[in-house]
């Protein structure tokens, strides 16, 4: 049976603190991501309603959708970099 050395405790507490902090940070990202996606969906819905099937409106809507994809990809990259830099 392995016995823990007394000096292991502070390291374990520090690790537990880091894990708890990371979980809190990820929960914050998740909430902000939900809010951002909600805002973007609202914007797209408004663009589509205003487009009234015009070519310019269609092009604008496509540009917004591409922009959303790029923003989500950038957010994924940011989260991955922050998680794995630790």
Secondary structure, 3 states (H helix, E strand, C coil): CCCCCCCHHHHHHHHHHHHHHHHHHHHHHHHHHHHHHHHHHHHHHHHHHHHCCCHHHHHHHHHHHHHHHHHHHHHHHHHHHHHHCC
